[in-house]
Amino acid sequence: MTRRPWPWLLGLGALTGACTGIIGGEDAPDGPGGTPTSFACDADQVPAALPLRRLSHLQYRNTMADLVRFASPSAAVEILGAIEPLFAQLPNDQRVGPDKHYAGFTRLDQALQQQHVDGAYHVAGAIGAALSAPPSRLAELAGACATDADAANDDACLDDMIRKFGERALRRPVTDEDVAFYRGPAGAAPFDAADYADVIALLLNAPHTLYFVEHGQEGSDPTAPLDAYELASRLSYHFWQTLPDEQLFAAAQRGDLLTEAGYAAEVERIWSDPRTREAMGELFGQWLDNTTLEELDARVGTPLFDAFAAGYTPGPDLREHMLAEVTDAALYYTFENPGTFHDLLTSRKSFARTEDLAALYKVPAWSGGEPPDFTEPERVGLLTRAAYLATGSANTRPIMKGVFIRKALLCDEIPPPPPNAAANPPQLSDTLSTREVVEELTGNGACAACHGVSINPLGFATENFDSLGRVRTEQTLFDPETGQVVGTAPIDTSAVPRVELDDQQVAQSAADLTNLIAASEKPYACFARQYFRFTFGRLEDLDRDSCALADVKLALDEGKPMADVLRSIARSKAFRMRSFEGDGARRTPTQVDD
């Protein structure tokens, strides 16, 4: 199995490290900045205009696949299998966000490399060739006129193909100017298969195919409502990660999407489609991903880890099973058993589908239906799932647990460590508990401002779980070299987590911490921001995007089911608008394509 690299160690080492050396004084950083907990919608604020946004890697693959299925249903499986290696030549999207290690989303990656250009060129060429030969495939796409011996109908045949296929590829009506432009590579009739292949390849490389080209309806205001076809694309790419289907495209053609009733009906239909679950799985999977979780079997066979594991042997897939469980929990409360955001934060149900993870939880594996309840009273809520407790070593990492909560769940900013702080991760001690080691390393100088107040306490609350996510009442101490048991240390989970930075309430357990977080407005406001980023593919402006943020936050505040919260973004005015402030004059579709 290929091991994942761990570049986060370089960037985050100082957060997990010992604050030794010459630190403190005037150069000491301030504490973390708190996230806003409410958003006041100001209708006069206009979101900033943005440049063209490209399809994500996943959206591009799905789009090409759906276009092939549209053009050649009978040969789609064969064609897609043949071009699959070409998709691997395209760069994978990177996670982007305020901190890419915590709640970063691939939809925000708008880097454009030569590999994107070259890769799309090769994919388009291969699809064009595959759809135009043998003659049966070309006839399936363009009609019998494309393969008969009558050259007199070639011009009309090619034009009709451009209108039919181009309408789907460009995701808008095809104009006469479009037809004249895209038939250019074919030259003059008669046309052969290679001419059709070139035209198809040009359509698949068009800006309207590869980017979200949005002009909005005609008008002179700083913002403009999207037209029906642009709205169809926004809906389909947000919820399905691909182009509009036949029914959505027809709703755009009829203008139904520009009516409240027609739009609401399509939102409901789209939400009910199985593809929506996949897209929301990406949202939850990337938001809740613990990138600092190493492979759980990396140290199997070493004396220390084997002694700590005490007969439990993690397999190579346990890490992915832990992360999948968190996503499955969010999807369960969104689709199978509609629940609230509060339910997700506080749930005591296991979503472990595999025996390896279920064994750590001491429950049967979940195979669908009603999930089993945790039997251990200590295991309460999201933060007691193994994905946020395990480390891949014999030692817990309370600092990293605290950073995850502070950044991914609360959206608080943590200032960088002083430049001369030592980047030494806390080591397992044979005389001290992990909490005592961390307190000794970070309790003095500049480090105390953040670690002692805002980071460590959040992680200490779950120290009654070991680094495989198992409940423990004391910490077993080992000789780091031999793995020999040399003693035990008491577990202390009491802490002042400061979910709200001025809150002095003491949490005695993970349950207390979970309840403090669930009672705060912070995680709800934070999720509104995370969902905005996922939806619009950019970071939010707290002033200019306040109305869209307020719509999602209101649904959360009202305790609406997660399904309603996630649909609320599509019902917002911001979702159906395009801003042109600072964008100059709007261009026509043909100007963009040319």
C-alpha positions in Angstrom: 0.0 0.0 0.0 1.3 3.5 -0.9 2.1 5.5 2.1 0.8 9.1 2.3 3.4 11.8 2.7 3.0 14.0 5.7 4.0 17.5 4.6 1.9 19.0 7.5 4.7 18.0 9.8 6.8 20.8 8.4 4.2 23.4 8.5 2.7 22.5 11.8 5.7 21.2 13.7 6.0 24.4 15.7 2.4 24.1 16.9 3.1 20.6 18.2 6.5 21.4 19.4 8.4 22.5 22.4 8.6 26.3 23.0 12.2 26.4 24.0 14.9 29.0 23.2 14.7 32.7 23.3 11.0 33.4 23.3 8.5 35.7 25.0 8.7 39.4 25.5 7.3 41.9 23.0 7.5 39.4 20.1 5.1 37.0 21.7 2.0 36.4 19.6 -1.4 37.4 20.7 -4.1 34.7 21.3 -6.4 33.4 18.6 -8.9 35.6 16.9 -12.5 34.6 17.4 -14.9 33.9 14.5 -18.1 36.1 14.1 -21.1 34.2 15.4 -23.8 36.1 13.4 -24.1 37.7 10.0 -26.2 40.8 9.4 -27.5 40.8 5.9 -26.8 44.1 4.2 -28.6 44.2 0.9 -26.6 47.2 -0.3 -23.4 45.2 -0.1 -22.3 43.8 -3.5 -20.1 40.7 -3.7 -16.8 41.3 -5.5 -16.6 40.2 -9.1 -14.5 37.2 -9.7 -12.6 35.9 -12.7 -13.6 32.7 -14.6 -13.8 29.7 -12.3 -12.7 26.4 -13.9 -14.3 23.1 -13.3 -12.7 21.0 -10.6 -10.9 17.8 -11.5 -13.9 15.7 -10.5 -16.4 18.0 -12.2 -14.4 17.9 -15.4 -14.2 14.1 -15.4 -17.9 13.8 -14.7 -18.7 16.3 -17.5 -16.7 14.5 -20.1 -18.2 11.2 -19.1 -21.8 12.5 -19.3 -21.1 14.1 -22.7 -19.8 10.8 -24.0 -22.9 9.0 -22.6 -25.1 11.7 -24.3 -23.3 11.4 -27.7 -22.9 7.6 -27.8 -25.0 5.7 -25.3 -24.2 2.3 -26.9 -20.4 2.7 -26.8 -20.0 4.9 -23.7 -18.6 2.2 -21.4 -16.0 1.2 -24.0 -15.0 4.8 -24.9 -14.7 5.9 -21.2 -12.6 2.8 -20.4 -10.2 3.7 -23.3 -9.7 7.3 -22.3 -9.5 6.7 -18.5 -5.6 6.8 -18.5 -5.7 10.3 -20.0 -7.6 11.7 -17.0 -4.7 10.6 -14.8 -2.5 13.1 -16.7 -4.5 16.0 -15.4 -3.3 17.5 -12.1 -5.3 16.7 -9.0 -6.9 19.6 -7.3 -5.3 20.7 -4.0 -7.1 21.5 -0.8 -7.3 25.3 -0.5 -8.6 27.4 2.4 -7.4 29.7 5.2 -5.4 26.7 6.3 -5.2 23.9 3.8 -4.6 21.4 6.5 -7.9 22.1 8.2 -11.2 22.3 6.3 -9.6 23.0 2.9 -11.7 22.3 -0.2 -10.5 21.2 -3.6 -13.2 23.4 -5.2 -11.2 26.4 -4.2 -8.2 25.3 -6.2 -8.2 27.6 -9.2 -4.5 27.1 -10.2 -4.2 26.6 -13.9 -1.1 24.7 -15.1 0.1 23.8 -18.5 -0.8 20.2 -17.5 -4.5 21.3 -17.4 -4.3 22.7 -20.9 -2.4 19.8 -22.3 -4.5 17.2 -20.5 -7.8 18.7 -21.6 -6.5 18.9 -25.2 -5.6 15.2 -25.2 -8.8 14.1 -23.6 -10.9 16.2 -26.1 -8.9 14.8 -29.0 -9.4 11.2 -27.8 -13.1 11.7 -27.2 -13.5 13.3 -30.7 -11.8 10.4 -32.4 -13.8 7.8 -30.4 -17.1 9.4 -31.1 -16.5 9.7 -34.9 -15.2 6.2 -35.6 -16.3 3.5 -36.4 -19.2 4.9 -38.6 -21.8 3.4 -36.3 -20.7 5.8 -33.5 -20.7 8.8 -35.7 -24.2 7.9 -37.0 -25.4 7.6 -33.4 -24.2 11.1 -32.7 -24.8 13.0 -36.0 -27.3 10.8 -37.8 -27.0 8.7 -41.0 -26.2 11.8 -43.0 -22.7 11.8 -41.5 -21.8 8.4 -43.0 -23.8 8.2 -46.2 -22.2 8.9 -49.6 -24.3 12.0 -50.3 -22.0 15.1 -49.9 -25.0 17.4 -50.6 -26.2 17.0 -47.0 -22.9 17.3 -45.3 -23.1 21.0 -44.4 -26.5 20.6 -42.8 -25.5 17.4 -41.0 -22.4 19.0 -39.4 -24.3 22.1 -38.4 -27.0 20.0 -36.8 -24.4 18.0 -34.8 -22.8 21.2 -33.6 -26.2 22.4 -32.4 -27.1 19.1 -30.7 -23.8 18.3 -29.1 -22.7 21.9 -28.6 -25.8 22.7 -26.6 -24.8 20.1 -24.0 -21.1 20.8 -24.1 -21.5 24.6 -23.8 -24.5 24.3 -21.5 -26.4 27.0 -23.3 -28.2 27.5 -26.7 -25.9 27.4 -29.7 -26.1 30.5 -31.9 -25.5 30.8 -35.7 -22.2 32.5 -34.8 -21.2 29.5 -32.7 -22.0 27.1 -35.6 -19.8 29.2 -37.9 -17.0 29.2 -35.4 -17.0 25.6 -34.4 -17.3 24.2 -37.9 -14.1 26.0 -38.8 -11.7 23.0 -38.4 -13.7 20.9 -40.8 -13.2 23.3 -43.7 -15.4 22.8 -46.7 -17.7 19.8 -47.5 -17.5 16.8 -48.0 -16.6 15.9 -44.4 -15.1 12.7 -43.1 -14.8 11.2 -39.6 -11.6 13.2 -38.9 -13.4 16.5 -39.5 -16.1 15.6 -37.1 -13.5 14.6 -34.5 -11.8 18.0 -34.8 -15.1 19.8 -34.3 -15.9 17.7 -31.3 -12.5 18.3 -29.8 -12.8 22.1 -30.3 -16.2 22.1 -28.5 -14.7 20.1 -25.6 -11.9 22.7 -25.3 -14.3 25.7 -25.3 -14.3 28.1 -22.3 -18.0 27.4 -21.8 -17.2 23.7 -21.4 -14.2 24.0 -19.1 -15.2 27.1 -17.1 -18.3 28.5 -15.4 -19.0 31.3 -17.8 -21.7 33.5 -16.4 -23.0 36.8 -17.9 -26.3 37.1 -16.1 -29.5 38.5 -17.5 -29.3 41.8 -19.3 -29.2 44.9 -17.1 -26.9 47.6 -15.7 -26.9 46.9 -12.0 -23.7 45.9 -10.2 -25.3 42.4 -9.9 -27.4 40.6 -12.3 -29.6 37.5 -12.0 -28.2 34.5 -13.7 -30.1 33.4 -16.8 -31.9 30.1 -16.9 -29.0 28.1 -18.4 -26.4 29.5 -16.0 -28.7 28.8 -13.1 -29.1 25.2 -14.3 -25.3 24.8 -14.3 -25.0 26.3 -10.9 -27.5 23.8 -9.5 -26.1 20.8 -11.2 -22.5 21.4 -10.5 -23.1 22.2 -6.9 -25.3 19.3 -6.1 -24.2 16.7 -8.8 -20.7 17.8 -9.7 -21.6 17.6 -13.4 -23.6 19.2 -16.2 -27.4 19.5 -16.2 -29.5 16.4 -17.1 -32.2 16.3 -19.7 -35.0 17.5 -17.3 -33.0 20.4 -15.9 -31.9 21.5 -19.3 -35.5 21.4 -20.5 -36.6 23.5 -17.5 -34.0 26.1 -18.5 -35.2 26.0 -22.1 -38.8 26.6 -21.0 -37.8 29.4 -18.6 -39.2 27.4 -15.6 -36.0 28.1 -13.6 -36.8 31.8 -13.7 -40.0 31.3 -11.8 -40.1 30.6 -8.1 -42.3 27.6 -8.4 -40.3 26.1 -11.2 -37.0 26.7 -9.5 -38.2 25.3 -6.2 -39.4 22.2 -7.9 -36.0 21.6 -9.6 -34.1 22.2 -6.3 -36.2 19.5 -4.7 -35.8 17.1 -7.6 -32.1 17.7 -7.7 -31.7 17.2 -4.0 -33.5 13.8 -4.2 -31.1 12.5 -6.9 -28.5 10.0 -5.6 -25.7 12.2 -7.0 -26.4 14.8 -4.4 -25.4 12.5 -1.7 -22.0 12.0 -3.4 -21.4 15.8 -3.6 -22.4 16.3 0.0 -20.1 13.5 0.9 -17.3 15.5 -0.6 -18.3 18.5 1.5 -18.4 16.6 4.8 -15.3 14.5 3.9 -13.1 17.6 3.2 -14.5 19.7 6.0 -14.1 17.1 8.7 -10.9 15.4 7.3 -8.2 15.0 9.9 -5.1 15.4 7.7 -2.8 14.9 10.7 -4.0 11.3 11.1 -1.2 9.0 10.0 -1.5 5.5 8.7 -2.5 3.3 11.7 -0.3 0.4 10.7 2.9 2.3 10.1 4.4 1.3 13.4 3.1 -2.3 13.7 6.0 -4.6 14.5 7.9 -2.1 16.6 8.3 -3.0 20.3 6.7 0.2 21.7 3.6 0.2 19.4 2.9 -3.5 19.7 3.1 -3.3 23.5 0.7 -0.3 23.5 -1.7 -2.0 21.0 -2.0 -5.0 23.3 -3.0 -7.5 20.8 -4.9 -5.2 18.4 -3.3 -5.0 15.0 -4.4 -2.1 12.8 -4.6 -2.9 9.1 -3.6 -0.7 6.2 -7.2 0.6 5.6 -8.1 1.5 9.2 -7.2 5.2 8.7 -9.6 5.4 5.8 -12.3 3.5 7.7 -12.0 6.0 10.6 -12.4 9.0 8.3 -15.2 7.4 6.3 -17.1 6.9 9.6 -17.2 10.6 10.2 -18.5 11.3 6.7 -21.1 8.5 7.0 -22.3 10.1 10.3 -22.9 13.5 8.5 -24.6 11.8 5.6 -26.8 9.8 7.9 -28.2 12.9 9.6 -28.6 14.5 6.2 -30.3 11.8 4.2 -31.1 8.5 6.0 -32.5 9.9 9.3 -32.8 13.7 8.9 -31.3 15.4 11.9 -29.8 18.7 12.9 -26.3 20.1 13.0 -26.6 19.7 16.8 -27.4 16.0 16.3 -24.2 15.5 14.3 -22.1 17.2 17.0 -23.6 15.2 19.9 -24.5 11.9 18.3 -23.7 8.7 20.4 -24.2 6.3 17.5 -21.5 4.3 15.8 -21.2 4.4 12.0 -18.3 2.0 11.8 -19.0 -0.2 8.8 -16.0 -2.5 9.3 -15.0 -4.9 12.0 -11.6 -3.3 12.6 -13.1 0.1 13.7 -16.2 -1.5 15.3 -13.9 -3.5 17.6 -12.3 -0.4 18.9 -15.8 0.9 19.7 -16.9 -2.4 21.2 -20.0 -2.4 19.0 -21.2 -4.5 16.1 -20.3 -3.2 12.6 -23.0 -1.1 11.0 -24.5 -2.5 7.8 -27.3 0.1 7.2 -30.5 0.9 9.0 -30.4 2.0 12.6 -26.8 2.5 13.7 -25.8 0.9 17.0 -25.4 3.1 20.1 -22.0 3.5 21.7 -22.0 1.4 24.9 -19.2 3.4 26.6 -20.6 6.4 28.5 -17.4 8.3 27.8 -17.9 8.3 24.1 -20.1 11.3 23.4 -20.3 13.3 20.1 -18.2 13.9 17.1 -14.9 14.6 18.9 -14.9 11.1 20.5 -14.8 9.3 17.1 -11.5 7.6 16.5 -10.7 9.8 13.5 -10.0 12.6 16.0 -8.3 10.6 18.7 -6.0 8.1 16.9 -2.5 9.2 15.8 -0.7 6.2 14.3 1.7 6.1 17.2 1.6 5.1 20.9 1.1 8.7 22.0 -1.9 11.0 21.9 -1.6 14.5 20.4 -3.7 16.9 22.5 -2.2 19.9 20.7 -3.3 18.7 17.3 -6.7 17.8 18.6 -7.1 21.3 19.9 -5.9 22.9 16.7 -8.4 20.9 14.7 -11.3 22.0 16.9 -10.2 25.6 17.0 -9.7 25.9 13.2 -12.0 23.5 11.5 -15.0 23.5 13.8 -14.9 27.0 15.3 -13.1 28.9 12.5 -10.9 30.7 15.0 -7.6 32.0 13.8 -4.4 30.9 15.6 -1.4 33.1 15.1 1.8 31.5 13.9 4.4 30.5 16.5 7.4 32.7 17.2 10.1 32.1 14.6 12.5 30.7 17.2 10.2 28.2 18.7 11.6 24.7 18.5 9.6 22.3 16.3 9.9 19.2 18.4 6.7 17.1 18.7 6.1 16.0 22.3 7.7 12.7 23.0 6.3 9.7 24.9 7.6 9.8 28.5 8.3 6.8 30.8 7.5 9.0 33.8 4.9 11.6 32.8 1.5 11.5 31.2 1.2 13.0 27.7 -0.7 15.9 29.3 2.1 16.6 31.7 4.7 16.5 28.9 2.7 19.0 26.8 2.2 21.3 29.7 5.8 21.2 30.5 6.8 22.0 26.9 4.3 24.7 26.2 3.5 26.3 29.6 6.1 29.0 29.5 7.1 32.0 27.4 5.3 33.0 24.2 3.8 29.5 23.8 1.6 29.8 26.9 -0.5 32.6 25.3 -2.0 30.3 22.7 -1.3 26.8 23.9 -2.2 27.2 27.5 -5.3 29.2 26.9 -6.8 28.3 23.5 -5.3 25.1 22.1 -4.2 22.5 24.7 -7.4 22.6 26.9 -9.5 21.6 23.9 -7.3 18.5 23.4 -6.9 17.6 27.1 -10.7 17.0 27.4 -10.4 13.8 25.4 -7.2 12.4 27.0 -9.2 9.6 28.5 -9.0 8.0 25.0 -5.7 6.5 23.8 -4.1 7.0 20.4 -6.2 4.2 18.9 -9.3 5.9 20.1 -9.9 3.4 23.0 -11.3 4.5 26.3 -8.8 4.4 29.1 -8.9 5.3 32.8 -5.1 5.7 33.2 -2.2 6.0 30.9 0.2 3.1 30.7 3.8 4.2 30.6 6.3 2.3 28.5 10.1 2.2 28.0 10.2 4.0 24.6 13.0 1.6 23.4 11.8 -1.8 24.6 8.1 -1.3 25.0 8.4 -2.6 28.5 5.6 -1.4 30.9 7.2 0.8 33.5 4.2 2.3 35.3 1.0 4.3 34.9 0.0 7.9 35.1 -3.4 9.3 36.1 -5.7 10.8 33.4 -6.8 14.4 33.8 -9.4 15.6 31.4 -10.4 18.8 33.3 -9.9 21.9 31.3 -11.2 25.4 30.6 -11.6 25.0 26.8 -12.7 28.6 26.1 -15.0 27.7 23.2 -16.0 31.3 23.6 -12.6 33.0 24.4 -14.0 34.8 27.4 -15.8 31.7 28.8 -14.2 30.3 32.0 -16.5 27.3 32.3 -14.6 24.1 33.2 -15.1 20.9 31.2 -14.5 17.7 33.1 -14.9 15.4 30.2 -15.4 15.0 26.5 -19.2 15.2 27.1 -18.8 18.5 28.8 -16.6 19.8 25.9 -19.1 18.6 23.3 -22.0 20.3 25.1 -20.1 23.6 25.4 -19.4 23.5 21.7 -22.9 22.5 20.7 -24.3 25.3 22.9 -22.1 27.9 21.3 -23.0 29.8 18.2 -19.5 29.4 16.9 -19.7 26.0 15.2 -22.9 26.9 13.5 -21.4 30.2 12.1 -18.3 28.3 11.2 -20.2 25.7 9.2 -22.0 28.5 7.4 -18.6 29.8 6.3 -17.3 26.4 5.3 -20.4 25.6 3.3 -20.2 29.0 1.5 -16.6 28.2 0.5 -17.6 24.8 -0.8 -20.6 26.3 -2.7 -19.0 29.3 -4.4 -15.4 28.0 -4.7 -13.9 31.0 -2.9 -13.4 32.4 0.5 -16.1 34.5 2.0 -16.1 38.3 2.6 -17.9 38.7 5.9 -19.3 42.0 4.8 -20.0 41.6 1.1 -21.3 38.0 1.4 -23.2 38.6 4.6 -26.6 37.8 3.1 -25.6 34.4 1.8 -24.0 33.6 5.1 -27.0 34.8 7.0 -29.3 32.5 5.1 -27.4 29.4 6.0 -26.8 30.5 9.6 -30.6 31.3 10.0 -31.4 27.7 9.0 -28.9 26.4 11.5 -30.2 28.7 14.3 -33.8 27.6 13.7 -32.7 24.0 14.2 -33.7 22.9 10.7 -32.7 19.5 9.4 -29.3 19.3 7.7 -31.1 18.6 4.4 -32.9 22.0 4.7 -29.7 23.8 5.7 -27.8 22.4 2.7 -30.7 23.3 0.3 -30.9 26.8 1.8 -27.9 28.0 -0.1 -29.6 27.3 -3.4 -32.6 29.2 -2.3 -30.5 32.3 -1.4 -30.5 35.3 -3.6 -26.7 35.1 -3.8 -26.8 31.7 -5.4 -28.9 33.1 -8.2 -26.9 36.2 -8.9 -23.7 37.2 -10.6 -21.7 40.3 -9.6 -20.1 42.5 -12.1 -18.7 45.2 -9.8 -15.2 46.0 -11.0 -15.6 43.5 -13.8 -15.9 46.0 -16.6 -18.3 45.6 -19.5 -20.0 42.3 -19.9 -19.0 40.2 -22.9 -21.2 38.2 -25.2 -20.9 34.4 -25.2 -19.3 34.5 -28.6 -16.7 37.0 -27.4 -15.7 34.6 -24.6 -15.5 31.6 -26.8 -13.6 33.3 -29.5 
